Each structure stands twice: as structure tokens, then as C-alpha cells.
């Protein structure tokens, strides 16, 4: 079949502007052909080129004394953690595929992020996920939740990596466009990190892993467009995953890296062979020539366009050291996987594609890639009028009288606060037996074999905060992630991010993006958590509206000694309870306002980043000194929810608390449910008060003893008095009830 002629209409269908079309013709010195149009379409899509975001992304702090791979240099970030080890981690989105085909969209999102980890020579040790959906009252939302959760669980469980942490939020802003962000963490010897590059003129290029089919064609372009009814029909753009094959690919890939058989290796994710070939050759400063006749195919009659753009899963492109081809074939044969030489490295900088010796595409590699000559744009910004309007909150219109027991129960049952066991109990969080703290505490903690160290990890973002104040909301997301790590006994060392926004050509959307990036950068500089990389996901909107600005933060922290691992739950009768930080009248943007009064407005909580940093240092000093038994940050739902979770969070051993707080001039609802930042609840054995206050005073952190652990009730002043047995079903059973009652 003859390729169609490249017309302006066809160019537009491929997501390229007339100006971009002209630029390509100038680069090539001629009109491009249909196959080349497909190549440029995927490589210059937002998903691959970051053309509307890279200018701002480059303003983030990307330097750090322990970084072994800077943001954008490799498939994932790498940080030295001592003992000859490095932690490799990254988060990415699979939003659009999951909106169309939730099970496979989520499953292949997990598979893709795992390959980003082990293509660098790291063995994955943990998965995390950050999920956002519309209201659970909506039939389609429940269908999406079910499919996404099963997809994540089935892929991760079958592959054999524990899914240990994450978050699940519900808001009508995500009804038509759910967010599915997958994160993976791996460990590698710091001198065995593999690179995604080519080198050595004449070195063979091999494709390894699964065969290539038609699934996923134009997945990168699909991820760079708004979701419409027409896009909903594009189910072929959603890839199909096979976790068992991926497990074999992991072992074979790590084996060829250990034996030093390769120059570089790249996962075939978005844009498949095209992206991996172009990016590896551009990074290596070489050219690459491949012949598609040698690519293992699983479907007859595939055209060059289809082979190059296929996003079939579980495949890698490998630049092989000359003379090592037979050994690589032997290893992949052992694991029952394809390994085929499809080309070689050249010295001309050209990405050249042949079919049976005939050239079908010939493009300078640098013209295709991010960091090369792919387009870079500066988009217009405009502050949305709603930000100032919704920032106003007249508390005089909200009565400060309520049945506070009933309010607490309602919030414990609220979708954004309740226990997410229905979700994470479908995941294997204990496989490989290194999980010290799994889902349900502030952060997951993974032990590192043959060391005394552990890694703490979390994902965090409050989309409502970022909607009402994107700059401060992003700062708070970084701060909460670091606070969760500190409460678990670790110190945050670096972040990865997944920036989920609407159409970047909308000035109001781009305002939110630019402000969120600025806020994130500001927080990371103060908290000393450089950005190792991540993902930008634009066009997250349905025909009615965009999602909330959602800059999801994935953070990893180092626990220096496993004896420092700390959980959120109260431990023993008689222990004393302290509040680190200050209660403020911060009801704005809170879960309380949303759940109890139907209001999504008000000022987002203020944050002093230097104070936040000192708070983390203070709680860590207490943990290292062995002074505290539990630590739990105050976030959604405020202090009352933090206290309730500390009493019932360990369902096998729930234990009550009696709390007396000097509320001062605080409203009762603000004291209980206000979400003022930079607060941590800790518990300690009697007799530690002086030492706790001494460590807090060193860093100017206010600390107040507010109660005692014990009994079977939670009491707070004279306003809350409720049994643990009454709180338990509200917290633990409400999500299951919402999902299974229909």
C-alpha cells in the first residue's frame, strides 16, 4: 500500500502546526514523507518534547551533592545513599490511557515506570501510586476506580514488586479525566548505573524483549491532546501489558548490565523504537541506522510507520559492545525473550530507517529530541479571576457550633480521609519481605538488605490547594512529602514530580503551571530536596473543564538506622502526647469546609519554609534520641483527624487518648479541623518532656503537651467524646460501602 501524500490537513491531524511543518522542511531541506511525519508527530508531541514546559522545568533545582544522574539526563534520577549504593526513582502519568481503558492504562503505567528503573541497572524494590477520580456517586467513576486499582494490583503483584504507598483523592474536577501517576523505586550499585546512550561507531543495535505489534500506536500523541468523545474511541492507542514477560526482561537486562556487555540501554515507552533510537543517538552524539525487516513482529503486514510508532510493551533498545552480541543472545534465549540485531551506530548524527535496504526515513537525531532542536515555546499566562474570588471566605457565615462527634465521624468517612484499604489491600505490599512500613502510615519504609539503612517514600499533593493558590499549593505538597518522610524517621533527599495540568495554550491553565513550578522550586531549595526528574502531563481535561492543577510530588528519604523507623500510631497506655507547631485559624480550602459545608474556597494555609525545615529537623532529632514512639503529620482534616488516625490507625491494637488543648481565640472548628501547615503529633513515654522541649527549643519549634494515651475513647476538650468502636467502621468501612453498594 502506498503511503499518503503529506498535506496540511494530514499534518494537522498529526498534531503539528503549520509553523512546525515549515521548520521540519527547513531542517530536512525537503518535504517529509508519511513515515517521517509520524516520527516528528510523536517526537514533537508534548509528551516527548516538553515543548511547552521545558523552559520552566529548567528553573527547578536540579543540582545536589549526592545526585548521580541529574534531571533529564537518564530514564530516572539516581542519588548516592552510601555503602556503594544508589537509589533510582521516578514518577510518570498514564492518565489518558486510563481514562479510556482503565485496567490496561494503569497496568502499563506501572510496567513503563518499572522499566525506567531497571533500564538503569537498578532492581525495583517498591511501587507507589497517586490516583485521582471524580465523585464515587458517579457510575463511570466507580468503573474507573475498579479498573485502575485492579490494573495496578495485577501488574505489580505478578511482576513481584511491592506496592507500598500512595494516595487516592476524589473530586468532581477529575470526573472525566482521572489521574493515574505511577512511581517506582529501585536500588543499584553506584558504579553499575547504566546509561541511555550509544557509542562506538559500528556497535550493534539490538531490540530485546517482546515482539512488536500494533498496540499503542500514537500513544504519545494521544497523551498530548484533550480527551473528547472522538479520543474515547481510540482504544488501539492503549497498550497491553504482560507483567510476566516484564519480569523476565528485568532479569535478562540486569544480567547483561552486570556482565558489562552494553554501551547503553533505553526502555521503549512512548513512541517506541522511534523515541529510544533518536534519544540514545542524540545523547551519544552519534547517528543510528536500523533496518525494520529485522524487528520481531507479531502481526502481518505492518508498515514502517506502524513499526516505528508502536508502543508495544516489554521491549528495550540496546547499544551492544562489539563482540558481545552472541552472549547477549544467549542470555535472552535463556529467559525466552527475543534479541535481534536491527542496526548499528553511525558517525553522521542521522536517525536512518530502512526496510529491506530501502531508506524510509532519514532525519537528524538532534532535530527530534528534547534538549536538541525540538521546539521550545514560551506560553502566555493570565491569572484566573476565580483565584481572588474564591480566596475570600466569610467565616461569620459559618456557624461555629456543631455536633463535633458527628462532624468527626463524617470526616473520618469522607472519601479523601477514610482508610484506603479497599484500594491497597488489592496490592501485595510485602513481596520480597523488605517492607518495614507499608500502606497506612505517613510514608512507606523499605529496609535495605545487608545494611542498617532504610528508604522512606511517599507521594503527596492537595489538588484543591493548588486550584485555589497554585504557588502555595505546590510548596505545601513538597513540604508535606518531606514532613511525612521525617515522621517516619527519614530525611528527604530528593523528589520526582508528575505535573498534571490542562491545556497549556490556555493562559489561565499555564498561569497555574508556571506558579506551581515556581512554588515547587522554592520549597525544594529550602528543604534541600533537588528535583531528579519526572513527567509533565498536559491536556488533562474533559469537554467541560480541566482537572485541578495537580503537581504530584514523589519523595524518597534516607533512614540512617532501622531503629529510627517510626509509625503514626499511638503505642502504649500512659504515653504523653505532644503537638509540635502552631494551631491557626486555617479553615480555608479544608476538607471540613468541603465535606460539612459544601465550600471549596478560602485562603490556602500559609507556610514558612524555614520553620517547616526546622520542624523536620526537630522531630528527627527526637526520633534519633529515642524520645518518641509515634509521629504523625497534620494534613487533611486537621488536628482532630490526625489524633483519630493515631488512635485507630493500627486496627489490630487501637488505643484511645484524652486531649486538652488551649484553643486561645481559635474557633472550635478551626482548632479541630483547620489545616494549618507545619504541625506534627508525637507520643512519648512519661519522663521525656524536658528533653523533647529542649530539642524543640533549639530550633524554635513550639511544643505543647496536649494529652495522654489510654482507654477506649478519644476525647478532645469538652467538644469531642467518642468511642474507638464508633470511629472504626466510619474510617475503615466507608470506602468499601461506597464502591460496593451499587
C-alpha positions in Angstrom: 0.0 0.0 0.0 1.4 3.4 -1.0 1.9 6.0 1.7 -0.5 9.0 1.5 0.9 12.4 0.5 1.8 14.8 3.3 -0.8 17.6 3.1 -1.6 20.4 5.5 -4.6 18.5 6.7 -2.6 15.4 7.4 0.0 17.5 9.3 -2.8 19.0 11.5 -4.2 15.5 12.1 -0.8 14.6 13.5 -0.8 17.4 16.0 1.8 19.6 14.2 1.3 23.3 13.5 1.9 24.9 10.0 5.0 26.6 11.6 6.3 23.4 12.9 5.8 21.8 9.5 7.8 24.5 7.9 10.6 24.2 10.4 10.8 20.4 9.7 11.0 21.1 5.9 13.8 23.6 6.6 15.7 21.0 8.7 15.4 18.3 6.1 15.8 20.6 3.1 12.7 18.9 1.5 9.2 17.8 2.2 9.0 15.0 4.7 7.3 11.7 3.8 4.5 10.0 5.7 6.7 7.8 7.9 8.8 10.9 8.8 5.6 12.8 9.6 4.7 10.1 12.1 8.2 10.3 13.6 8.1 14.1 14.1 4.5 13.9 15.3 5.4 11.7 18.3 8.8 13.2 19.0 7.5 16.8 18.9 4.3 15.9 20.9 4.1 17.4 24.3 4.5 14.0 25.8 8.0 13.5 24.3 9.4 17.0 23.6 8.0 19.0 26.7 7.9 21.9 24.2 5.5 24.0 26.4 7.1 23.2 29.7 10.9 22.6 29.4 11.7 26.3 29.9 10.1 26.4 33.3 11.2 22.9 34.2 14.8 24.0 33.8 14.3 26.6 36.6 13.8 23.8 39.2 16.8 23.0 41.5 18.5 20.1 39.7 21.9 20.1 41.5 22.8 18.2 44.6 26.0 16.8 46.1 24.6 13.2 46.1 22.9 13.2 42.7 24.4 10.7 40.3 22.0 11.4 37.4 20.6 14.9 37.0 17.0 15.6 35.9 16.6 14.7 32.2 19.9 13.0 31.8 18.7 9.5 32.2 15.5 7.5 32.4 15.2 8.2 36.1 17.0 10.1 38.9 19.8 8.5 40.8 21.0 9.5 44.3 24.0 8.2 46.2 22.9 6.8 49.6 26.3 5.5 50.8 27.6 1.9 51.2 28.3 1.8 47.5 24.5 2.0 46.7 22.3 4.4 44.8 18.5 4.8 44.9 16.9 5.2 41.5 13.3 6.6 41.3 10.8 8.3 39.1 7.1 9.1 38.7 5.1 9.3 35.5 1.5 9.6 34.4 -0.7 7.3 32.4 -3.8 9.5 32.6 -5.3 9.4 29.1 -5.0 5.7 28.6 -6.5 5.0 32.0 -9.5 7.2 31.1 -10.2 5.2 28.0 -9.2 1.7 29.2 -8.6 1.8 33.0 -7.3 -1.7 33.6 -4.6 -1.7 30.8 -3.9 2.0 31.1 -3.0 1.7 34.8 -1.2 -1.7 34.3 1.0 -0.4 31.5 1.7 2.7 33.5 3.2 0.5 36.2 5.1 -1.5 33.7 6.5 1.6 32.0 7.8 3.2 35.2 9.4 -0.1 36.3 11.3 -0.3 33.0 12.6 3.2 33.6 14.1 1.9 36.8 15.7 -1.3 35.7 17.0 0.0 32.3 19.4 2.0 34.6 20.6 -1.3 36.1 18.5 -0.9 39.3 16.4 -3.6 40.8 12.9 -2.3 41.6 12.1 -2.6 45.3 8.9 -0.7 45.6 6.0 0.9 43.7 3.8 3.8 44.7 0.8 5.4 43.0 -1.1 8.7 43.2 -4.7 8.4 41.9 -7.5 11.0 41.5 -11.1 10.3 40.4 -14.4 12.1 40.3 -17.2 11.6 42.8 -17.9 8.0 43.9 -21.6 8.7 43.4 -20.9 8.5 39.6 -21.3 5.1 37.9 -18.4 5.7 35.5 -16.1 6.9 38.2 -16.6 3.6 40.1 -15.9 1.7 36.9 -12.7 3.7 36.5 -11.6 3.1 40.1 -12.2 -0.6 39.9 -10.3 -0.9 36.6 -7.3 1.2 37.6 -6.9 -0.4 41.0 -7.1 -3.9 39.5 -4.7 -2.9 36.8 -2.1 -1.6 39.3 -2.5 -4.6 41.5 -2.4 -7.3 38.9 0.7 -5.9 37.2 2.7 -5.2 40.3 1.7 -8.4 42.1 2.5 -10.5 39.0 5.8 -8.7 38.4 6.8 -9.2 42.1 7.3 -5.7 43.3 5.5 -4.5 46.5 3.1 -1.5 46.1 3.7 0.2 49.4 2.4 3.7 49.4 0.4 6.4 47.5 -2.7 8.4 47.8 -6.3 8.4 46.4 -8.4 11.6 46.1 -11.9 12.2 44.9 -13.2 15.4 43.4 -15.6 16.3 40.6 -12.8 18.1 38.9 -11.4 14.7 37.9 -14.6 13.1 36.8 -13.9 12.9 33.0 -10.1 12.8 33.3 -8.8 10.7 36.1 -5.1 11.0 37.1 -3.1 7.8 37.3 0.5 8.6 38.4 2.8 5.6 39.0 6.1 5.8 40.8 8.9 3.2 41.2 12.0 3.0 43.4 15.0 0.8 42.8 18.5 0.1 44.2 21.7 -0.3 42.2 25.4 -0.4 43.0 26.5 3.2 42.4 29.3 2.1 40.0 26.9 -0.1 37.9 24.4 2.5 36.7 23.6 2.0 33.0 23.1 4.9 30.6 20.6 5.5 27.8 23.2 6.3 25.2 25.0 5.0 22.1 28.7 4.9 21.4 31.4 3.2 19.4 30.9 3.6 15.6 29.7 0.3 14.2 28.5 -1.1 17.5 25.4 -3.2 17.0 21.9 -2.0 18.0 19.6 -4.7 19.3 15.9 -4.9 20.2 15.2 -7.2 23.1 12.2 -8.4 24.9 8.7 -8.8 23.4 7.7 -8.7 19.7 6.2 -5.6 18.2 2.5 -5.3 17.3 0.1 -2.5 16.5 -0.9 -1.7 20.1 -0.2 1.8 21.4 0.5 3.4 18.0 0.4 7.2 18.5 0.1 6.8 22.3 2.4 9.8 22.8 0.3 11.9 20.5 -2.9 10.7 22.2 -1.4 11.7 25.6 -0.8 15.2 24.1 -4.4 16.0 23.3 -7.6 16.8 25.1 -10.0 13.9 25.9 -13.0 14.1 23.6 -15.6 11.6 22.5 -13.5 11.0 19.4 -10.5 10.2 21.5 -12.5 7.9 23.7 -12.9 5.7 20.6 -9.1 5.4 20.2 -8.7 2.2 22.2 -5.9 0.9 19.9 -3.8 3.7 21.4 -3.8 2.0 24.8 -1.1 -0.6 25.2 -1.4 -4.1 26.5 0.9 -5.2 29.3 2.4 -8.6 30.3 4.0 -8.5 33.7 5.4 -12.0 33.5 7.3 -11.1 30.4 8.5 -7.9 32.1 9.8 -9.9 35.0 11.9 -12.0 32.5 13.1 -8.8 30.8 14.2 -7.4 34.2 16.4 -10.4 35.0 17.9 -10.5 31.5 18.5 -6.8 31.4 20.2 -6.8 34.8 22.3 -9.7 33.7 23.8 -8.1 30.6 24.5 -4.9 32.6 26.3 -6.9 35.3 28.4 -8.6 32.7 29.3 -5.3 31.1 28.1 -6.2 27.7 26.5 -3.0 26.7 27.2 0.7 26.0 23.7 1.8 26.8 20.1 0.8 27.0 16.7 2.6 26.7 13.2 1.5 27.6 10.7 1.6 24.7 7.9 3.6 26.2 6.2 6.5 24.5 6.9 6.5 20.7 8.6 3.1 20.9 11.6 2.4 18.6 11.5 6.0 17.3 12.0 7.6 20.7 14.5 5.2 22.0 16.6 5.3 18.8 16.5 9.1 18.5 17.2 9.9 22.1 20.0 7.4 22.5 21.8 8.5 19.4 21.3 12.2 20.2 22.7 11.7 23.7 25.7 9.8 22.4 26.4 12.4 19.7 26.2 9.7 17.1 23.9 8.5 14.4 21.9 5.3 14.3 20.8 3.1 11.3 18.2 0.4 11.7 16.5 -2.0 9.2 12.9 -2.7 10.2 13.0 -6.1 8.4 14.9 -7.5 11.5 12.3 -6.3 14.1 10.4 -9.3 15.5 6.7 -8.7 14.7 3.6 -10.3 16.0 1.3 -9.0 13.2 1.5 -9.4 9.5 1.7 -6.5 7.1 2.9 -3.9 9.5 4.2 -0.7 7.7 7.3 1.2 8.7 5.1 3.9 10.2 3.4 1.3 12.4 6.6 -0.5 13.5 8.3 2.8 14.4 5.4 4.2 16.4 4.2 1.0 18.1 4.2 1.2 21.9 4.1 -2.5 22.4 5.3 -3.2 26.0 8.2 -5.0 27.5 10.8 -4.0 24.9 14.3 -2.4 25.2 16.7 -0.9 22.7 20.4 -1.8 23.5 23.6 -0.5 22.1 25.9 -3.5 22.4 29.7 -3.6 22.8 31.1 -5.1 19.6 31.8 -8.8 20.0 29.2 -9.2 22.8 26.2 -9.9 20.6 26.3 -13.7 20.9 26.5 -13.6 24.7 23.5 -11.2 24.8 21.6 -13.5 22.5 22.5 -16.4 24.8 21.2 -14.6 27.9 17.9 -13.6 26.3 17.4 -17.0 24.8 17.8 -18.4 28.4 15.0 -16.1 29.5 12.9 -17.0 26.4 12.9 -13.5 25.0 13.7 -12.0 21.6 17.1 -10.4 21.0 17.7 -9.3 17.4 20.3 -7.0 15.8 18.4 -4.4 13.9 21.1 -1.9 13.2 24.3 -0.2 14.1 25.8 3.1 15.4 27.0 5.6 12.7 29.1 8.7 12.8 26.8 11.1 10.8 24.2 12.1 13.5 21.3 10.8 11.4 18.5 8.6 12.5 18.2 6.5 9.4 15.5 3.8 8.9 15.5 1.2 6.2 13.2 -1.6 5.2 14.9 -4.3 3.2 17.7 -1.9 2.5 15.5 0.9 1.2 15.6 4.2 3.2 12.1 5.1 4.5 13.2 7.8 6.9 16.3 10.0 7.3 16.3 12.6 10.0 19.0 14.3 12.1 18.6 12.8 15.6 19.2 16.2 17.3 16.2 17.7 15.5 13.9 15.2 17.2 14.7 15.4 20.8 14.2 17.4 24.0 17.5 19.1 24.7 18.2 19.1 21.0 16.3 21.0 18.3 12.8 20.1 19.3 10.7 23.3 19.6 10.7 25.2 22.9 7.9 27.6 23.5 7.0 30.4 26.0 3.3 30.3 26.6 1.1 33.2 27.7 -0.1 33.4 31.3 -3.1 35.1 32.8 -4.2 34.9 36.5 -7.7 33.4 36.6 -10.3 35.7 38.2 -11.6 32.9 40.3 -8.4 32.8 42.4 -9.1 36.1 44.1 -12.9 35.5 44.2 -12.6 32.0 45.8 -9.8 33.1 48.1 -12.4 35.1 50.1 -14.1 33.4 53.0 -16.5 35.0 55.4 -16.3 32.8 58.5 -19.2 34.8 60.1 -21.5 33.0 57.7 -20.3 29.6 59.0 -21.7 28.7 62.5 -19.0 27.6 65.0 -21.5 25.3 66.6 -21.9 21.7 65.7 -22.2 18.2 67.0 -18.5 17.7 66.9 -18.7 14.0 67.4 -20.9 13.7 64.4 -18.6 16.0 62.4 -15.6 13.9 63.3 -17.4 10.7 62.2 -18.4 12.4 58.9 -14.9 13.4 58.1 -13.4 10.0 59.0 -15.8 8.6 56.5 -15.1 11.2 53.8 -13.6 9.8 50.6 -10.4 11.9 50.9 -9.7 11.0 54.5 -11.1 7.5 55.1 -8.9 4.4 55.1 -8.0 3.3 51.6 -7.7 -0.4 52.5 -10.2 -1.3 49.7 -7.5 0.0 47.3 -4.2 -1.1 48.8 -5.3 -4.4 50.1 -5.5 -5.5 46.4 -1.8 -4.8 46.2 0.9 -7.1 47.5 2.8 -4.8 49.8 5.1 -7.4 51.4 6.6 -9.4 48.5 10.4 -9.7 48.8 10.0 -9.2 52.6 11.8 -5.8 52.8 8.8 -3.8 53.7 9.2 -2.3 57.2 6.2 0.1 57.0 3.5 -0.5 54.4 0.4 1.4 53.3 -1.4 3.3 56.0 1.3 5.3 57.8 2.8 8.7 56.8 5.3 7.1 54.5 6.3 3.6 53.4 9.7 2.4 54.7 11.8 -0.3 52.9 14.8 -2.0 54.6 18.0 -2.2 52.5 19.5 -5.7 52.7 22.9 -6.1 54.3 22.8 -2.5 55.7 21.3 -0.8 58.7 19.7 1.7 56.4 16.2 2.0 55.0 14.4 4.2 52.5 11.2 6.1 53.3 9.0 7.1 50.4 5.7 8.9 49.7 3.6 10.7 47.2 1.7 13.9 48.1 -0.4 16.7 46.6 -3.6 18.5 47.5 -5.2 19.5 44.2 -7.7 21.8 45.9 -4.9 23.8 47.4 -3.3 24.1 44.0 -6.5 25.2 42.4 -7.0 28.0 44.8 -3.4 29.0 45.1 -1.0 27.0 42.7 2.2 28.6 44.0 1.5 27.9 47.7 -0.3 24.6 46.9 2.9 23.3 45.3 5.0 24.5 48.2 2.7 22.7 50.6 2.9 19.5 48.5 6.7 19.4 48.8 6.5 20.3 52.5 4.0 17.6 53.3 6.1 15.0 51.5 9.2 15.9 53.5 7.1 16.0 56.7 5.8 12.5 56.0 9.3 11.3 55.5 10.5 13.0 58.7 7.6 11.5 60.7 8.8 8.1 59.5 12.4 8.6 60.7 14.0 9.7 57.5 15.4 12.8 55.9 14.1 13.7 52.4 16.9 13.6 49.9 15.3 14.3 46.5 12.0 14.5 44.7 10.5 13.4 41.4 7.3 15.1 40.2 4.4 14.4 37.9 2.8 17.7 36.8 -0.8 17.2 35.8 -2.5 20.2 34.2 -4.9 21.1 31.4 -4.3 22.7 28.0 -1.1 24.7 28.1 -2.4 27.0 25.3 -5.0 28.3 27.8 -3.3 31.3 29.5 -5.1 30.6 32.8 -4.0 27.0 32.8 -0.5 28.0 32.0 -0.6 30.5 34.9 -1.3 27.7 37.3 1.5 25.6 35.8 4.1 28.4 36.0 3.1 29.3 39.6 3.2 25.6 40.7 6.7 25.1 39.2 7.9 28.3 41.0 6.4 27.2 44.3 7.8 23.7 44.0 11.3 25.1 43.2 11.1 27.4 46.2 10.3 24.6 48.6 12.8 22.2 47.2 15.6 24.8 47.6 14.8 25.4 51.2 14.2 21.8 52.1 17.3 20.7 50.2 15.4 18.1 48.0 16.6 18.6 44.4 14.4 17.5 41.5 15.7 14.4 39.9 13.2 14.3 37.0 9.6 13.3 36.4 6.9 13.9 34.0 4.7 16.7 32.6 1.2 15.7 31.6 -0.9 18.4 29.9 -4.3 18.3 28.3 -5.9 16.7 31.3 -9.5 18.0 30.7 -12.8 16.8 29.5 -15.2 18.8 27.4 -16.5 20.6 30.5 -13.4 21.6 32.5 -9.8 20.9 33.3 -8.6 19.0 36.3 -7.3 20.8 39.3 -3.6 21.8 38.9 -2.0 18.7 40.4 1.8 18.8 40.8 2.2 15.4 42.4 5.4 15.1 44.5 7.2 11.8 44.9 9.8 12.0 47.6 12.4 9.5 48.8 14.2 9.9 52.2 17.0 8.1 53.9 16.6 6.4 57.3 20.1 6.2 58.7 19.3 3.3 61.0 16.4 0.9 61.1 16.0 1.5 64.8 14.8 5.0 63.8 11.8 3.8 61.8 8.7 5.4 63.2 5.0 5.0 62.6 2.0 7.2 63.1 0.0 5.2 65.7 -0.1 5.6 69.4 1.7 2.6 71.2 1.2 2.4 75.0 -1.1 3.4 77.8 0.2 6.3 79.7 2.3 7.7 76.9 2.2 11.5 76.7 1.0 13.3 73.5 2.7 16.5 72.2 1.9 18.9 69.4 4.9 20.3 67.5 4.0 23.5 65.7 1.2 26.1 66.0 -2.6 25.8 65.5 -4.0 28.7 63.5 -7.5 29.7 62.2 -6.9 27.9 58.9 -10.2 26.7 57.7 -9.8 27.9 54.1 -9.6 25.1 51.4 -10.1 22.5 54.1 -11.8 19.1 53.9 -14.1 20.3 56.8 -15.4 23.2 54.7 -15.8 21.0 51.6 -17.4 18.0 53.4 -19.6 19.7 56.0 -20.5 23.0 54.3 -20.0 22.3 50.5 -17.5 25.1 50.2 -14.2 24.8 48.2 -12.8 28.2 48.9 -10.8 30.3 51.3 -7.2 31.1 51.8 -4.8 28.1 51.4 -2.8 27.6 54.6 0.3 29.7 55.0 3.7 28.1 55.1 7.0 29.3 56.4 9.5 27.0 54.7 12.4 27.7 57.2 10.0 26.9 60.0 9.0 23.7 58.2 12.6 22.7 57.7 13.3 23.2 61.4 10.2 21.2 62.3 11.6 18.2 60.3 15.0 18.6 62.0 13.3 18.8 65.4 11.2 15.6 65.1 14.2 13.7 63.6 16.4 14.7 66.5 13.7 13.4 68.9 13.4 10.2 66.9 17.2 9.7 66.8 17.4 10.3 70.5 14.8 7.6 71.1 12.4 10.0 72.7 9.2 9.5 70.7 7.2 6.3 69.9 5.0 7.7 67.2 4.9 10.7 64.9 2.0 11.8 62.6 1.7 14.9 60.5 -1.5 17.1 60.5 -2.8 17.4 56.9 -6.3 16.9 55.5 -8.9 17.1 58.3 -6.6 18.9 60.7 -5.6 18.0 64.2 -8.7 16.0 65.2 -8.3 13.7 62.2 -4.5 13.3 63.0 -5.4 12.3 66.6 -8.2 10.0 65.5 -5.9 8.3 63.0 -3.3 7.9 65.7 -5.8 6.1 67.9 -7.4 3.8 65.4 -4.7 3.7 62.6 -3.4 0.3 63.9 -6.6 -1.7 63.7 -5.0 -4.7 65.5 -4.2 -2.6 68.5 -6.4 0.5 68.8 -5.8 2.7 71.8 -7.6 5.9 73.0 -6.4 9.3 74.0 -7.6 12.1 76.3 -6.7 15.6 74.8 -6.7 19.0 76.4 -5.8 21.9 74.1 -5.5 25.5 74.9 -7.5 26.8 72.0 -6.9 30.5 72.8 -9.1 32.6 70.5 -9.4 29.8 67.9 -12.8 28.9 66.6 -13.7 25.3 67.7 -13.9 24.1 64.1 -10.5 25.6 63.3 -9.0 24.1 66.3 -10.3 20.6 65.4 -10.3 20.6 61.7 -8.3 23.6 60.4 -5.4 22.6 58.2 -2.7 25.0 59.3 0.7 23.7 58.0 3.8 22.5 59.8 2.3 20.5 62.6 3.2 17.1 63.9 1.6 15.0 66.7 4.1 12.8 68.6 3.7 10.4 71.6 6.4 9.6 74.1 6.9 7.7 77.3 6.5 9.7 80.5 9.6 11.5 81.7 10.8 12.7 78.3 9.1 16.1 78.3 12.2 18.1 79.3 14.4 16.5 76.6 11.7 16.9 73.9 11.2 20.6 74.8 15.0 21.2 74.8 15.4 19.8 71.3 12.4 21.7 70.1 13.6 25.0 71.7 17.0 24.6 69.9 15.1 25.0 66.6 12.5 27.5 67.8 9.7 25.0 67.4 6.8 25.4 69.8 5.9 22.2 71.6 2.9 21.6 73.9 1.9 18.6 75.9 -1.7 18.1 74.9 -2.8 14.8 76.4 -2.2 11.2 77.3 -2.7 7.8 75.6 -5.0 5.3 77.0 -8.6 4.0 77.3 -11.0 3.2 74.5 -12.3 6.7 73.7 -11.0 9.8 72.1 -11.8 13.0 74.0 -10.8 16.5 72.9 -11.5 19.3 75.5 -15.3 19.3 76.1 -16.3 19.1 72.5 -15.3 15.5 71.3 -16.0 12.4 73.3 -16.4 9.3 71.2 -15.5 5.6 71.4 -13.0 4.0 69.2 -15.6 1.4 68.2 -17.8 4.1 66.8 -14.9 5.7 64.8 -13.6 2.4 63.5 -16.4 1.5 61.0 -16.7 5.1 59.7 -12.9 5.1 58.9 -12.4 1.6 57.7 -15.6 0.6 56.0 -16.9 3.7 54.3 -14.9 3.4 51.1 -15.9 -0.2 50.6 -19.5 0.7 51.2 -19.4 3.5 48.6 -17.8 1.3 46.0 -19.8 -1.9 46.6 -23.3 -0.7 47.4 -24.3 -0.2 43.8 
